[in-house]
């Protein structure tokens, strides 16, 4: 009789522990923090509307819009910015463990650096909100970013592809497909993230990117700043300025930084929205509802 009671009590303990683990796991999924990185010529408060919508839907979800390189400081070279954002993100993950990371515009390409450089296994989903994922080549319509006001796109390489130019953040992801060799020889940032040039950290960068649970690529044809707009979804120009689909690019076919690996594992998601200008993405609730909210788990 005692043995039967002992087995019954043991079973109850096991069931209770299993229930506790289940509840804890569900709670962790719901409350995994969201970390946000702002774009160029803006500051961390630019993402307050997104945070507000998150709080409405997930009151217990911690949110952190990282306060660094705001406004004029946002044009400082990404070689300096990324380590700071890596440190700020680590402060969050040291406390909370896993997080979701959202990068808007330049913040998306900064986030890629944080992911690949940072060796932080606690980044769960990466949400790239209208970011120049494979670079920028084109002066924005009406030039809302105020860069290269008096230059044609074809001339920007003269500013960017040298040591002085690489001190400017935008030049770190200026990807001129007609000046391929200059881009590879002088750009200190994007070719390394893409593993287009040989370097000692290439496998580490790829491993860190592949470690992601999900990559969400958000963009649209009416953006008018990211050029081509498909760069937000990892397609890009060829040398004749034809847009080449992601799966036909060397980055994908050669799996240089893990894009094909994630895609084949079902870990890439694309969210395309028409009628949204670049500056409106973080201020358009329908974008949040369709493209961001479903991935906050």
N, C-alpha and C positions, 0 to 999 in steps of 0.2 A: 504493500500500500504506500509506504514511504517513497519507494522507487517511482511509482506512478505519479505521485504528487510532485516529486522532484522534476520528472520529465515534463509534466504539465507546466510547472513554474518556469522551467527553462524555455519551453516553447513560447510562453507569454513574453519573456524577456527578449527573445529573438524577434518576435513579431513587433514588439514595441520599438526595438532598435531599428528594424527595417523601416517602420513607419516614420521614425525620426529622421533617418537618412533621406527618405523620399521627400519629406517636407522641407528639409534643409536644402536639398538639391533644387527643388522647385523654387524656393525662396532665392537661392543664389542666382538662378536663371533670370528671375524677374528683376532682381535688384543689382545685377552686374552694372557697375558704374559706366557712364558715358563720358569720355574725354574728348574735347573738341579743340581743334587748332584753326585759327583764323587765317584769312588771306592777306594779300599784299594791300598796302594803303588802307588798312583797317586795324581794329584792335579786338581784344578778346570779348568785348561787349557786343560785337556785331552779331554774335550767335545767340543772344539772349532770347530771341523769339523761339528758336528751336528748343532751348532749355525750358522755356515756359510751356510749350506743348508737351514736352516730355514729362514735366511735373504734373500736368493735368492727367496724363494717361498712366503714369507710373510714379505716384507720390513718394514712394520709398526709394526711388532710384537716385543715387548720388550723381551729380553732374559737375564736371570740372572743365571750364573753358580756360585753357592755359594762358596765363598772363605774362607774356614775353614778346619782345620784338614788335611792339605795337606801332601803328601809324608810320612815321618816317623811318623808324628803325626796322621796319619790315623789309626794307631793300638791302639790308646787310647780307653778305654772302651766306649761303645756306651751309657752308662748311662751319660757320660759327653758330648759326641758328640751331641746327639739328642736335648737337651735343647738349645744348641747354634744354631743348624740349625732351630729349631722352631722359635727362635728370629729373625734370618736372613730372614726367609720366611715371618714372620709377618711384617717386614719392607717393604716388597714388597706388600703384600696384603693390608696394611694400605693405600698405595698410589693407587693401581690399582684395588683392589677388587679381583675378581676371577682370578685364575691362573691354569695352568696345571703343574703338577710336574712329572719330569722324574728322576729316580734313576738308576744308572748303577752299576751293581755288588754289592759290599757292600753298595753302595749308595741306592740301592733298598730296602735293609732291614733297612737302616737308615730312608729312606722315610716312610716306614711303621710305624716306631716309631714317626716320625714327624706327620703323619696323626692321629695316635691313641692317642698320648700323648698331641698333640698341641692344641686341641679344636679350630681349625681354620676352620670355615665353608666355606672358600673361595677356598678350593682345589677342582677343578672341575674334571679333569681326572688325574689318576695316571698311568704313563707308567713305568713299571718295566722291565728294559733292562738287561736280563741275570743276574738276582739277585737270591741269595739263599733264595727264598721266604719262604720255610719251613725248612731252615737250610742247613748245609753242613756236609757231612760225606764221606770223601775220600781225599787223598792227590792228588793235581792236577798233571796231566801228565806233566812231565818235571818240575813240581813245579814252574810255572812262578810267583807265589806269594811269594815264598821263605819262607813259613811257614812250620815248623815241618819237616825240611829237612831230618833228620835222624830217623824219627819215622814212624811206620806203623799206618794206620788210627785207628786200634784197640787199639793203645797205647795212642792216643792223649787225651783221657778222663783224664788220669793221670795228664796232664798239665792243662787242661781246667776246670775240675770240682772241683774247690776249690776257695777260696777267691782271691788268687794271680792270678790264671788263668783268673778269670773274669775281671781283669784289662786290658785284651787284647781283642780287638774288635772281632777278629775271634772266640774267645772262647764264645762270647755272642750269636753266632748262630751255634756253633758246636753242632749238634744234632745226638748223637750216639744212634741208635735204639736198640743196644744191651746192653745199659746201661741206660735204661729208667728212673729208679728211681733216679740215680745220676744226670741225666740231669734235672729232675724236681726239685730236692732238691737244686741244687747248681747254676743253670743257672739263672742269674738275669735279662735276657732280653727277649729272644724268647718265653719261656713258658708263659710269661706275655702278650706279644702281641697276642699270640694264645689263651689266656684264658684257658690254660691247667692246671693252678693252680689257686686256689681261691685267689682273691685279691679285695680290696675295689673299684678299678677303672674298673672292668671288663665290666660293662654295658656301662660306658663312652667310653671305648676303642672301643667297638663294635658299638656304636652309631656313633662315628666319622668315622669309616671305612664304615659303611653302607651309610653315607652321600655322599659318592663319586658318581659322575655321571657315571664314567666308569673306570674299572681297566683293563689295557692292559698288558698281560703276554707274554713276548718275550723270546724265548730260542731255543735251537737246539741240535741235537744229536752229533755234532762235537765240542762242547764247550770245553771239556777236562779239565775244571777247576771246574765248578759247578758240584757236585756229590751228588746224581744222577742229571743229567742235567734236569730231569723233575721237580726238586725242583723249577726251574725258573717258572714253570707253576702249582705249588702248588700240585704236586704229590710227594711221598717220599717212602723211603725204609720201609719195615716192619722189624721185629726182625731177620728174616732169609735173609735179604737183597734182597728181591723181591720188585720191584717197584709196589706200590699200587696206582691206579688211584685216582685222586682228589676226585671224588664223592663217593669213598668207604672209605675214611679216616674219622676219628672221627671229625676232624676240620670241615668237610663239613656236615656230617650226623647230627651232633649235633649243627651245625651252631655256633660254639663257638665264632668266631669273625666277623660273618656276611658274610662269603664267599657264603654260599648257598642262602642267601637273595639276594645278588647282582646277582648271577647267575640266579635265578628264575625271576628276574626283567629284564633280558637281558643286564646286565651291566658288564659282563665279556667278554673279547675278548682275543683270543689266537693267537699268531703269531709265527709259527715254521719255522725256516730257517736252512737248512742243509749247511754244508761246511764252517761254520764260527767259528773260534777259539775264545775263550773267550776274548782275548785282542783285537780282531778286530771288535767287535760289534759296537763301536761308530765311527769307521773309515771306515765302509762299507756303501756306499751310497744306495745300493739296500735295506739294512735293514731299513734305514731311509725312503725310498720311500714306502716300503711295510708295515712297522710296526709302524712307528712313525707319519709320515706326516698325515695319515688319521684321527688321533685323536687330531690334534692341532686345536680344535674348541672350 
